[in-house]
């Protein structure tokens, strides 16, 4: 059976239906109407004389034939994208849109300043930055790069480490006046903490060859890093805070660090992206730039020497 140009288009549409999880999702991703997407699916099934999908009001499920056919369609779509990427990489000046997702606080404190400088170097690269503390679906939402503070969990994606950011244990002067200052790790569990829900409530510290793991609790918890810092500033408990966030407040006197002779666990920042997209010139430039930016703008890891 010869494959027509129209059938090739239908195959690419079918691959997107599977990857986006619905006809509506595929229509939005490709930029077609839902009716046109449905037309391509029906025409493809008629040409092949097999059913590719079982559809209900809530979900789609691939038939056995659909599973096998999707693998071939996916390869065709990827090869087409690779061809476009290769041409883009040959251009003297990188152009195009990069859609980026990033947690709110780390975005405002570190990523936005970096993107400010990046945009000056590459003015023809458009940026669409979405700041959210929710974990977005990179493939479904068409995200080129997601900034995350955890190792890669989805094996269908790729990741590169961008930076290691130090943290410190902090509290407000008013909190220490009322509750005292912890002088060793064993006392940390006796204090109130502002819990950041996107990380573990186990505080890990190191001093020389010794390691300490302390489970902490508190009456305030939040999924927003900036809110966590604000609650700590308000005297509601201790917090493990990235040094880039804590340091200006320590200098201003609204926060004080504790147990400075112990090393708190660092935060590793990763760039996560769909497979193959790092070959695009614009994304490769951004990943390399962010790594260099974080290296040259390394944050002060200890506040003791500045006092």
C-alpha positions in Angstrom: 0.0 0.0 0.0 1.5 3.3 -1.1 1.4 6.1 1.5 -0.1 9.4 0.3 0.9 12.8 1.6 -2.6 13.1 3.2 -2.1 9.8 5.0 1.3 10.9 6.3 -0.5 13.9 7.8 -3.1 11.7 9.4 -0.3 9.5 10.9 1.2 12.6 12.5 -2.2 13.6 13.9 -2.8 10.1 15.2 0.6 10.1 17.0 -0.5 13.4 18.7 -3.9 12.0 19.7 -2.1 9.2 21.6 0.5 11.5 23.2 -1.9 14.2 24.2 -4.4 11.6 25.5 -7.5 13.0 23.7 -8.7 14.4 20.4 -9.2 17.8 22.0 -5.7 17.8 23.4 -4.2 16.9 20.0 -6.3 19.6 18.3 -5.0 22.2 20.7 -1.4 21.0 20.4 -1.4 20.9 16.6 -3.5 24.0 16.0 -6.4 22.2 14.2 -10.1 22.0 15.1 -11.3 18.9 16.9 -13.5 18.1 13.9 -10.4 18.0 11.6 -8.5 15.7 14.1 -11.5 13.4 14.2 -11.7 13.4 10.4 -8.0 12.3 10.2 -8.6 9.5 12.7 -11.7 8.2 10.9 -10.0 8.4 7.5 -7.0 6.5 8.7 -9.0 3.7 10.3 -11.0 3.5 7.0 -7.9 3.3 4.9 -6.3 0.6 7.1 -9.5 -1.2 7.7 -8.8 -1.6 11.4 -9.8 0.2 14.6 -7.0 2.0 16.2 -8.7 3.5 19.2 -11.5 2.6 21.6 -13.0 5.9 22.8 -15.2 6.7 25.7 -16.4 10.1 27.1 -13.4 10.1 29.5 -10.5 8.3 27.9 -9.1 6.7 24.8 -7.5 3.3 24.7 -5.3 1.9 22.0 -6.3 -1.4 20.3 -3.5 -3.9 19.7 -3.3 -2.7 16.1 -3.3 0.9 17.4 -0.3 0.2 19.7 1.8 -1.2 16.9 0.8 1.5 14.4 1.5 4.3 16.9 5.1 3.3 17.3 5.6 3.8 13.5 3.7 7.1 13.5 5.7 8.3 16.4 9.0 7.7 14.6 7.7 9.5 11.5 6.7 12.5 13.7 10.1 12.5 15.5 12.0 12.3 12.2 10.0 15.3 10.8 10.8 17.3 14.0 14.5 16.3 13.7 14.6 17.5 10.2 13.3 20.9 11.2 15.7 21.0 14.2 18.6 20.3 11.9 17.7 23.2 9.6 17.2 25.5 12.6 20.6 24.6 13.9 22.2 25.7 10.6 20.8 29.2 10.9 23.4 31.8 11.9 21.2 33.3 14.6 18.9 31.2 16.8 15.2 32.1 16.5 11.9 30.7 17.7 9.9 30.2 20.9 10.9 28.5 24.1 8.2 27.6 26.5 9.6 27.3 30.1 8.0 26.2 33.3 9.5 27.0 36.7 8.7 27.1 40.4 7.6 30.5 41.5 10.3 31.5 44.0 13.3 30.0 42.3 12.1 31.5 39.1 11.8 35.0 40.5 15.1 34.8 42.4 17.3 33.0 39.9 15.8 32.0 36.6 14.3 35.4 35.6 17.6 37.3 36.2 19.3 34.6 34.1 16.7 34.9 31.3 17.0 38.7 31.3 20.7 38.3 30.4 20.0 35.4 28.0 17.4 37.5 26.0 19.9 40.3 25.6 22.4 37.9 23.9 19.7 36.2 21.8 17.0 38.7 21.1 15.3 36.6 18.4 14.5 33.8 20.8 11.1 34.3 22.2 10.4 33.3 25.8 7.1 32.1 27.3 7.8 31.6 31.1 5.1 30.0 33.2 5.8 30.3 37.0 4.0 27.6 39.0 4.7 25.4 41.9 2.7 22.6 40.3 4.4 19.8 38.4 3.3 20.4 34.8 2.9 17.7 32.2 5.7 18.6 29.9 4.6 16.6 26.9 0.9 17.5 27.1 1.5 21.2 27.7 4.1 21.5 25.0 6.8 22.7 27.4 10.4 22.9 26.0 12.1 23.2 29.4 10.9 22.6 33.0 13.0 23.8 35.9 12.7 21.3 38.7 14.4 20.7 42.1 14.2 16.9 42.1 15.8 14.1 40.1 14.1 12.9 36.9 11.2 10.5 37.7 9.6 10.1 34.2 11.9 7.9 32.0 10.2 9.3 28.9 11.9 12.7 29.6 15.5 13.8 29.7 17.2 16.0 32.3 20.4 17.9 32.9 21.7 19.3 36.1 21.9 23.0 36.0 23.1 24.0 39.5 23.6 23.1 43.1 22.1 25.7 45.5 23.1 25.7 49.2 20.6 26.0 52.0 20.7 27.1 55.6 18.5 26.8 58.7 16.8 30.0 59.7 14.4 31.6 62.1 13.2 35.1 63.0 14.7 37.0 66.0 11.3 37.0 67.6 11.1 33.2 67.4 14.5 32.8 69.1 13.5 35.3 71.8 10.5 33.2 72.7 11.8 29.6 72.0 15.6 29.8 72.2 18.1 28.8 69.6 19.0 25.2 68.8 22.6 24.5 69.6 22.9 20.9 68.2 20.9 18.8 65.6 19.1 16.8 68.3 17.2 19.9 69.5 15.7 20.6 66.0 12.8 18.2 66.5 11.8 20.1 69.6 11.2 23.3 67.6 8.3 24.4 65.5 8.9 24.4 61.8 7.3 25.9 58.7 6.9 22.9 56.5 7.4 23.2 52.7 5.2 20.5 51.3 7.1 19.9 48.1 10.1 18.6 50.0 10.7 16.1 52.8 10.2 17.1 56.4 13.4 15.3 57.3 16.3 17.8 57.9 19.6 16.3 56.8 22.9 17.8 58.2 26.5 17.0 57.9 29.6 17.9 60.0 32.8 16.2 59.0 32.2 12.5 58.6 29.0 12.6 60.7 25.5 12.8 59.3 22.2 13.7 61.0 18.6 13.1 59.9 15.9 14.8 62.0 12.2 14.6 61.4 10.5 18.0 62.1 6.9 19.1 62.4 5.0 22.4 62.5 1.6 23.9 62.6 2.1 25.8 59.3 2.7 24.1 55.9 2.7 25.5 52.4 3.5 24.5 48.8 5.0 27.9 48.0 8.6 28.7 48.8 8.1 32.4 49.1 5.2 31.9 51.6 7.4 29.5 53.6 10.1 32.2 53.9 7.5 34.8 54.9 6.1 32.6 57.6 9.6 32.0 59.0 10.2 35.7 59.0 6.9 36.1 60.9 8.3 34.1 63.7 6.1 31.0 63.2 8.9 28.5 63.2 12.2 27.5 61.7 12.8 26.7 58.0 15.4 25.2 55.7 15.7 28.0 53.1 17.8 28.4 50.0 20.7 30.7 50.8 19.9 33.0 47.8 16.5 33.6 49.5 17.7 33.8 53.1 20.9 35.9 52.7 19.2 39.3 51.9 16.9 38.8 54.9 19.8 37.8 57.2 21.6 41.0 56.2 18.4 43.0 56.8 18.0 41.4 60.3 14.7 39.8 59.7 16.2 36.3 59.7 19.0 34.6 61.6 20.8 31.4 60.7 21.5 28.6 63.2 23.9 25.7 63.3 26.2 27.3 60.8 28.9 24.8 61.5 26.7 22.1 60.1 26.1 21.7 56.3 22.4 21.5 55.3 21.4 19.5 52.3 21.8 21.4 49.0 19.1 21.8 46.4 20.0 20.4 43.0 18.3 22.3 40.1 17.5 20.3 36.9 16.4 21.2 33.5 13.9 18.7 32.2 12.8 18.4 28.6 11.2 16.1 26.0 13.5 13.6 24.4 15.5 14.9 21.4 14.6 18.6 22.0 18.1 19.4 23.4 19.3 19.0 19.8 17.6 22.3 18.9 20.0 25.2 18.9 17.9 27.5 20.9 17.3 25.0 23.8 20.9 23.9 23.8 22.1 27.5 24.0 19.7 28.1 27.0 20.8 25.0 28.8 24.5 25.8 28.4 23.9 29.4 29.4 22.0 28.5 32.6 24.8 26.1 33.6 27.4 28.9 33.0 25.2 31.5 34.7 24.8 29.4 37.9 28.5 28.7 38.0 29.5 32.3 37.7 26.8 33.5 40.1 27.4 31.0 42.8 25.6 31.9 46.0 27.4 32.5 49.3 27.0 29.2 51.2 27.8 30.5 54.7 26.6 33.7 56.4 29.0 33.5 59.2 31.9 35.1 57.4 29.8 38.1 56.5 28.8 39.0 60.1 
